[in-house]
Amino acid sequence: MSNSSDESTLEATVSGADEAVAEATRDIAEVPAVEVITTAAVHLMSAAAVKVGLADDPAEQTDLDEARKLINALAGLITAGAPEISDMHARSLRDGLRSLQLAFREASVIPDPIGQGPGEKWTGPVT
């Protein structure tokens, strides 16, 4: 009898998961592309800020190798997405990116040459 009960529970769980996926798909279908792009950029920006040492516990959370990867990804996203998201949105994202690039340079023991820091391949030199 336990088998039947287990199968019913499993079917209910799978059915619930299917409904959750369908609901999430419907929700994301209603979100404008500008919001998806800017939300992804903000997540990258937040993660990079933590890794560059701008969070609560810089001694424990700073990881410049990880920060470099996040800043590069952020710069690529902003550069590629800027024409699609309007100048108003792109400008604030570029400002945040520039702040992260400068914070990275300041946190680096041996700073990258101008024009070779994280994201500068896409943004140009940041000084």
DRENKE-340917 format. One record per atom (N, C-alpha, C): y, x, z; atom name; residue number from 1. Coordinates in nm, 2 decimals, m for minus. Each point is the difference from the previous one (the first is absolute). Layout:
BEGIN
       c2       c1       c3   atom    nr
        Y        X        Z     CA   NUM
...
! end
This chain:
BEGIN
       c2       c1       c3   atom    nr
    m0.12     0.08     0.00      N     1
     0.12    m0.08     0.00     CA     1
     0.13     0.09     0.00      C     1
    m0.01     0.11     0.06      N     2
     0.11     0.09     0.00     CA     2
     0.04     0.05    m0.14      C     2
    m0.10     0.01    m0.09      N     3
     0.03     0.04    m0.13     CA     3
     0.09    m0.10    m0.07      C     3
    m0.02    m0.13     0.01      N     4
     0.08    m0.10    m0.06     CA     4
     0.14     0.00     0.06      C     4
     0.01     0.02     0.13      N     5
     0.13     0.00     0.06     CA     5
     0.08     0.12    m0.05      C     5
    m0.07     0.12    m0.01      N     6
     0.07     0.12    m0.05     CA     6
     0.05    m0.01    m0.14      C     6
    m0.09    m0.07    m0.08      N     7
     0.04    m0.02    m0.14     CA     7
     0.12    m0.09    m0.01      C     7
     0.00    m0.11     0.08      N     8
     0.12    m0.09     0.00     CA     8
     0.13     0.07     0.04      C     8
    m0.02     0.09     0.10      N     9
     0.12     0.07     0.05     CA     9
     0.05     0.10    m0.11      C     9
    m0.09     0.07    m0.07      N    10
     0.03     0.09    m0.10     CA    10
     0.07    m0.08    m0.12      C    10
    m0.05    m0.11    m0.04      N    11
     0.06    m0.08    m0.11     CA    11
     0.14    m0.05     0.04      C    11
     0.02    m0.04     0.13      N    12
     0.13    m0.04     0.04     CA    12
     0.10     0.12     0.00      C    12
    m0.05     0.11     0.04      N    13
     0.08     0.12     0.00     CA    13
     0.04     0.04    m0.14      C    13
    m0.09     0.00    m0.09      N    14
     0.03     0.03    m0.14     CA    14
     0.09    m0.10    m0.06      C    14
    m0.02    m0.12     0.03      N    15
     0.08    m0.11    m0.05     CA    15
     0.15     0.01     0.05      C    15
     0.01     0.04     0.13      N    16
     0.13     0.02     0.06     CA    16
     0.07     0.12    m0.06      C    16
    m0.07     0.11    m0.03      N    17
     0.05     0.11    m0.06     CA    17
     0.05    m0.03    m0.14      C    17
    m0.08    m0.07    m0.08      N    18
     0.04    m0.04    m0.13     CA    18
     0.13    m0.08     0.00      C    18
     0.01    m0.09     0.09      N    19
     0.12    m0.08     0.01     CA    19
     0.12     0.08     0.04      C    19
    m0.02     0.10     0.09      N    20
     0.11     0.09     0.03     CA    20
     0.05     0.08    m0.12      C    20
    m0.10     0.05    m0.08      N    21
     0.04     0.08    m0.12     CA    21
     0.07    m0.09    m0.10      C    21
    m0.05    m0.12    m0.01      N    22
     0.07    m0.10    m0.10     CA    22
     0.14    m0.03     0.05      C    22
     0.02    m0.01     0.13      N    23
     0.13    m0.03     0.05     CA    23
     0.09     0.12    m0.01      C    23
    m0.05     0.12     0.02      N    24
     0.08     0.12    m0.02     CA    24
     0.04     0.02    m0.14      C    24
    m0.09    m0.03    m0.09      N    25
     0.03     0.01    m0.14     CA    25
     0.11    m0.10    m0.04      C    25
    m0.01    m0.13     0.05      N    26
     0.10    m0.09    m0.03     CA    26
     0.14     0.04     0.06      C    26
     0.00     0.06     0.12      N    27
     0.12     0.05     0.06     CA    27
     0.06     0.11    m0.08      C    27
    m0.08     0.10    m0.04      N    28
     0.06     0.11    m0.08     CA    28
     0.05    m0.04    m0.14      C    28
    m0.06    m0.11    m0.05      N    29
     0.04    m0.05    m0.13     CA    29
     0.14    m0.05     0.01      C    29
     0.04    m0.05     0.11      N    30
     0.14    m0.06     0.02     CA    30
     0.10     0.11     0.03      C    30
    m0.04     0.12     0.03      N    31
     0.10     0.11     0.04     CA    31
     0.06     0.06    m0.13      C    31
     0.13     0.01    m0.01      N    32
     0.06     0.06    m0.12     CA    32
    m0.03     0.15     0.00      C    32
    m0.01     0.06    m0.12      N    33
    m0.03     0.14    m0.01     CA    33
     0.10     0.09     0.07      C    33
     0.12    m0.04     0.01      N    34
     0.10     0.08     0.07     CA    34
    m0.04     0.02     0.14      C    34
    m0.04    m0.11     0.06      N    35
    m0.05     0.01     0.14     CA    35
    m0.12     0.08     0.02      C    35
    m0.09     0.00    m0.09      N    36
    m0.12     0.08     0.01     CA    36
     0.04     0.15    m0.01      C    36
     0.08     0.03    m0.09      N    37
     0.04     0.14    m0.02     CA    37
     0.08     0.05     0.11      C    37
     0.10    m0.08     0.05      N    38
     0.08     0.05     0.11     CA    38
    m0.08     0.01     0.13      C    38
    m0.09    m0.09     0.02      N    39
    m0.09     0.00     0.12     CA    39
    m0.09     0.13     0.00      C    39
    m0.05     0.03    m0.12      N    40
    m0.08     0.12    m0.01     CA    40
     0.08     0.12     0.03      C    40
     0.12     0.00    m0.05      N    41
     0.09     0.12     0.02     CA    41
     0.04     0.01     0.15      C    41
     0.03    m0.11     0.06      N    42
     0.03     0.00     0.15     CA    42
    m0.12     0.05     0.08      C    42
    m0.12    m0.04    m0.04      N    43
    m0.12     0.05     0.08     CA    43
    m0.01     0.16    m0.02      C    43
     0.02     0.04    m0.13      N    44
    m0.01     0.15    m0.02     CA    44
     0.11     0.07     0.07      C    44
     0.12    m0.06     0.00      N    45
     0.12     0.06     0.07     CA    45
    m0.03     0.01     0.15      C    45
    m0.05    m0.11     0.06      N    46
    m0.03     0.00     0.14     CA    46
    m0.10     0.11     0.04      C    46
    m0.11     0.00    m0.08      N    47
    m0.10     0.10     0.03     CA    47
     0.05     0.14    m0.01      C    47
     0.08     0.03    m0.11      N    48
     0.06     0.13    m0.02     CA    48
     0.09     0.04     0.12      C    48
     0.08    m0.10     0.05      N    49
     0.09     0.03     0.11     CA    49
    m0.08     0.05     0.12      C    49
    m0.11    m0.07     0.03      N    50
    m0.08     0.04     0.11     CA    50
    m0.05     0.14    m0.02      C    50
    m0.06     0.03    m0.12      N    51
    m0.06     0.13    m0.03     CA    51
     0.10     0.11     0.00      C    51
     0.13    m0.03    m0.03      N    52
     0.10     0.11    m0.01     CA    52
     0.06     0.02     0.14      C    52
    m0.04    m0.08     0.10      N    53
     0.05     0.02     0.13     CA    53
     0.11    m0.08     0.05      C    53
     0.02    m0.11    m0.07      N    54
     0.11    m0.09     0.04     CA    54
    m0.04    m0.12     0.09      C    54
    m0.12     0.01     0.06      N    55
    m0.05    m0.11     0.08     CA    55
     0.01     0.04     0.15      C    55
    m0.07    m0.08     0.08      N    56
     0.01     0.01     0.15     CA    56
    m0.06     0.13     0.05      C    56
    m0.10     0.06    m0.06      N    57
    m0.07     0.11     0.05     CA    57
    m0.01     0.11    m0.11      C    57
     0.11     0.06    m0.03      N    58
    m0.01     0.10    m0.11     CA    58
    m0.10     0.11     0.02      C    58
    m0.02     0.05     0.12      N    59
    m0.09     0.11     0.03     CA    59
    m0.14    m0.04    m0.04      C    59
    m0.04    m0.12     0.02      N    60
    m0.13    m0.05    m0.03     CA    60
    m0.02    m0.06    m0.14      C    60
     0.11    m0.05    m0.06      N    61
    m0.01    m0.08    m0.12     CA    61
     0.04     0.07    m0.13      C    61
     0.07     0.11     0.02      N    62
     0.05     0.08    m0.12     CA    62
    m0.11     0.06    m0.08      C    62
     0.00    m0.02    m0.13      N    63
    m0.10     0.06    m0.09     CA    63
     0.06     0.01    m0.13      C    63
     0.06     0.11    m0.03      N    64
     0.08     0.02    m0.12     CA    64
    m0.08     0.00    m0.13      C    64
    m0.12     0.04     0.01      N    65
    m0.09    m0.02    m0.12     CA    65
    m0.02    m0.14    m0.04      C    65
    m0.02    m0.09     0.10      N    66
    m0.01    m0.14    m0.02     CA    66
     0.13    m0.06    m0.04      C    66
     0.11     0.04     0.06      N    67
     0.13    m0.04    m0.03     CA    67
     0.03     0.03    m0.15      C    67
    m0.03     0.12    m0.04      N    68
     0.03     0.03    m0.14     CA    68
    m0.07    m0.09    m0.10      C    68
    m0.13    m0.04     0.03      N    69
    m0.07    m0.09    m0.09     CA    69
     0.07    m0.14     0.00      C    69
     0.03    m0.04     0.11      N    70
     0.07    m0.14     0.01     CA    70
     0.13     0.00    m0.07      C    70
     0.08     0.11     0.02      N    71
     0.13     0.01    m0.06     CA    71
    m0.01     0.01    m0.16      C    71
    m0.10     0.07    m0.04      N    72
    m0.02     0.01    m0.15     CA    72
    m0.04    m0.14    m0.05      C    72
    m0.09    m0.07     0.07      N    73
    m0.04    m0.13    m0.05     CA    73
     0.12    m0.10     0.00      C    73
     0.08     0.01     0.11      N    74
     0.12    m0.09     0.01     CA    74
     0.10     0.03    m0.11      C    74
     0.02     0.13    m0.03      N    75
     0.09     0.04    m0.11     CA    75
    m0.04    m0.05    m0.13      C    75
    m0.13     0.01    m0.03      N    76
    m0.06    m0.05    m0.12     CA    76
     0.01    m0.15    m0.02      C    76
    m0.03    m0.07     0.11      N    77
     0.02    m0.15     0.00     CA    77
     0.14    m0.04    m0.02      C    77
     0.09     0.06     0.07      N    78
     0.14    m0.04    m0.01     CA    78
     0.05     0.03    m0.14      C    78
    m0.03     0.12    m0.05      N    79
     0.05     0.04    m0.14     CA    79
    m0.06    m0.10    m0.10      C    79
    m0.13    m0.02     0.01      N    80
    m0.06    m0.09    m0.10     CA    80
     0.04    m0.15     0.01      C    80
     0.02    m0.04     0.13      N    81
     0.03    m0.14     0.02     CA    81
     0.15    m0.04     0.00      C    81
     0.09     0.10     0.01      N    82
     0.14    m0.03     0.00     CA    82
     0.05    m0.09    m0.11      C    82
    m0.04     0.02    m0.13      N    83
     0.05    m0.09    m0.10     CA    83
    m0.05    m0.14     0.01      C    83
    m0.11    m0.02     0.08      N    84
    m0.06    m0.13     0.01     CA    84
     0.06    m0.08     0.12      C    84
     0.06     0.07     0.10      N    85
     0.03    m0.06     0.13     CA    85
     0.15    m0.02     0.02      C    85
     0.08     0.03    m0.09      N    86
     0.15    m0.01     0.01     CA    86
     0.06     0.11     0.08      C    86
     0.12     0.03    m0.04      N    87
     0.07     0.12     0.06     CA    87
     0.02    m0.03     0.15      C    87
     0.02    m0.12     0.04      N    88
     0.03    m0.03     0.14     CA    88
    m0.12     0.04     0.09      C    88
    m0.12    m0.03    m0.04      N    89
    m0.12     0.04     0.07     CA    89
    m0.03     0.15    m0.01      C    89
     0.01     0.05    m0.12      N    90
    m0.03     0.14    m0.03     CA    90
     0.10     0.09     0.08      C    90
     0.12    m0.03     0.01      N    91
     0.10     0.08     0.06     CA    91
    m0.04     0.03     0.15      C    91
    m0.03    m0.11     0.07      N    92
    m0.04     0.02     0.14     CA    92
    m0.13     0.08     0.02      C    92
    m0.09    m0.02    m0.09      N    93
    m0.13     0.08     0.00     CA    93
     0.03     0.15    m0.03      C    93
     0.09     0.02    m0.10      N    94
     0.03     0.14    m0.03     CA    94
     0.07     0.07     0.12      C    94
     0.09    m0.07     0.07      N    95
     0.06     0.05     0.12     CA    95
    m0.10     0.04     0.10      C    95
    m0.09    m0.09     0.03      N    96
    m0.11     0.03     0.09     CA    96
    m0.08     0.12    m0.04      C    96
    m0.04     0.01    m0.13      N    97
    m0.07     0.11    m0.05     CA    97
     0.07     0.13     0.02      C    97
     0.13     0.00    m0.03      N    98
     0.08     0.12     0.01     CA    98
     0.00     0.04     0.15      C    98
     0.02    m0.09     0.09      N    99
     0.00     0.03     0.14     CA    99
    m0.14     0.07     0.04      C    99
    m0.10    m0.05    m0.05      N   100
    m0.14     0.05     0.03     CA   100
    m0.01     0.14    m0.06      C   100
     0.05     0.02    m0.12      N   101
    m0.01     0.13    m0.06     CA   101
     0.08     0.11     0.08      C   101
     0.12    m0.04     0.04      N   102
     0.08     0.09     0.08     CA   102
    m0.06     0.03     0.14      C   102
    m0.06    m0.11     0.06      N   103
    m0.07     0.02     0.13     CA   103
    m0.12     0.10    m0.02      C   103
    m0.07    m0.02    m0.11      N   104
    m0.11     0.09    m0.03     CA   104
     0.05     0.15    m0.01      C   104
     0.10     0.02    m0.07      N   105
     0.06     0.13    m0.02     CA   105
     0.04     0.06     0.14      C   105
     0.06    m0.08     0.08      N   106
     0.04     0.04     0.13     CA   106
    m0.12     0.03     0.09      C   106
    m0.11    m0.07    m0.01      N   107
    m0.11     0.02     0.08     CA   107
    m0.09     0.11    m0.04      C   107
     0.02     0.05    m0.13      N   108
    m0.09     0.10    m0.05     CA   108
     0.04     0.14     0.06      C   108
    m0.09     0.08     0.04      N   109
     0.02     0.13     0.05     CA   109
     0.05     0.09    m0.12      C   109
    m0.07    m0.02    m0.11      N   110
     0.04     0.08    m0.12     CA   110
     0.03    m0.11    m0.11      C   110
     0.13    m0.03    m0.01      N   111
     0.04    m0.11    m0.09     CA   111
    m0.04     0.03    m0.15      C   111
    m0.03    m0.10    m0.07      N   112
    m0.03     0.01    m0.15     CA   112
     0.13     0.04    m0.06      C   112
    m0.01     0.07    m0.12      N   113
     0.12     0.03    m0.08     CA   113
     0.06    m0.13    m0.04      C   113
     0.13     0.00    m0.02      N   114
     0.07    m0.12    m0.04     CA   114
    m0.06    m0.05    m0.14      C   114
    m0.03    m0.12     0.00      N   115
    m0.06    m0.06    m0.12     CA   115
    m0.15     0.00     0.00      C   115
    m0.06     0.06     0.10      N   116
    m0.15     0.00     0.01     CA   116
    m0.05    m0.06     0.13      C   116
     0.08    m0.07     0.07      N   117
    m0.04    m0.07     0.12     CA   117
    m0.08    m0.13    m0.04      C   117
    m0.05    m0.07     0.10      N   118
    m0.07    m0.12    m0.03     CA   118
     0.08    m0.11    m0.07      C   118
    m0.05    m0.05    m0.11      N   119
     0.07    m0.10    m0.08     CA   119
     0.11     0.05    m0.09      C   119
     0.03     0.12     0.01      N   120
     0.11     0.05    m0.08     CA   120
    m0.03     0.01    m0.15      C   120
    m0.13     0.00    m0.03      N   121
    m0.05     0.00    m0.14     CA   121
     0.05    m0.13    m0.07      C   121
     0.01    m0.11     0.08      N   122
     0.05    m0.12    m0.05     CA   122
     0.15    m0.03     0.02      C   122
     0.05     0.05     0.11      N   123
     0.14    m0.04     0.04     CA   123
     0.10     0.11    m0.04      C   123
    m0.05     0.12    m0.03      N   124
     0.09     0.11    m0.02     CA   124
     0.03     0.07     0.14      C   124
     0.07     0.11     0.00      N   125
     0.03     0.07     0.12     CA   125
     0.07    m0.08     0.11      C   125
    m0.04     0.02     0.12      N   126
     0.06    m0.07     0.11     CA   126
     0.06     0.10     0.10      C   126
     0.13     0.00     0.02      N   127
     0.07     0.10     0.08     CA   127
     0.08    m0.07     0.11      C   127
! end
